[in-house]
Amino acid sequence: MNVSELLRWQWDGYTRYHGSRFNLLLHIVVVPLFLVGNVVLLAALAQRAWPAALGGAVAMVVSVALQGRGHRAETLPPEPFTGPLNAISRIFLEQWVTFPRFVLSGHWMKAWRHASAS
């Protein structure tokens, strides 16, 4: 699956896998944590600022772990990863493209209004 196909696949199923208020709230808080961690990691690596690089990496790992916890609250769990490249591609595309698009398009708010309280 190329990048555009993966993005289309993510977008087409996004609402199905983000239906609980707990998961929606968690994502709105921790996706920015991932993004900041990613930027900090890259900037710190470029400057050889190893403690900051570690902090950025930790922020990214914590964000992904918390999102995984949020997905456990869903009725429909996400599709399993098919391998390491699939995992990395899906995670980065979701954080940088699909979730921001979900929020900016108003779909996050619509999902929140229709979400189960679980």
Buried (B, 14 or more C-beta within 10 A) or exposed (E): EEEEEBBEBBBEBBBEBBBBBBBBEBBBEBBBBBBBBBEBBEEBBEEEBEEBBEBBBEBBEBBBEBBEEBBEBBEEEBEEEEEEEBEEBBBEBBBBBBBBBBBEEEBBEEBEEEBEEE
